[in-house]
Every structure is written in C-alpha cells, then in structure tokens.
C-alpha cells in the first residue's frame, strides 16, 4: 500500500481522492508517522485489513462450512480440560 504525506494529501487531494474512488487504499503520514488510512467508501471493512496486510482474503466461501459434520466424542469437554490441567 502506498503512503502519501500530509503535504501531498493537501496539495494533491483531488488526484488522491480519485485514486481512492477507483478502489485504491492509501496511508497518510504526518511528520514521518502513519496517521491515517484512506479506503474507498462502501467497501467491505475486511478490505482495509487485507490492504494493510493484516488479514488474508478467504480461499473459499462461508457456505463450505456447512459441509463440516459434527463428530460425537465419548469424552466430555470438561473431562478433556481437567485431564489437560493435571494435578497441582
């Protein structure tokens, strides 16, 4: 993701906003520190995370989760937790 300075944002705001409207996300720095993230309006909030590298896009849709079947276990969750904690 490209970073623009506060001064660039002020001097080239029209150009920068056109880029954002076209779908580009930009970071804005002020005195060398990141101050803001400009992302297109109406987009999915996760798009900003993906653009910053803080998340990866899903490889498959959520509908694939319905194919997962629930497995029955002879051991309860409580027994599993008690066994993993051990004795003090």
Secondary structure, 3 states (H helix, E strand, C coil): CEEEEHHHHHHCHHHHHHHHHCCCCEEEEECCEEEEEECCCCCCHHHHHHHCCCCCCCCCCHHHHHHCCCCCCCCCHHHHHHHHHCCC
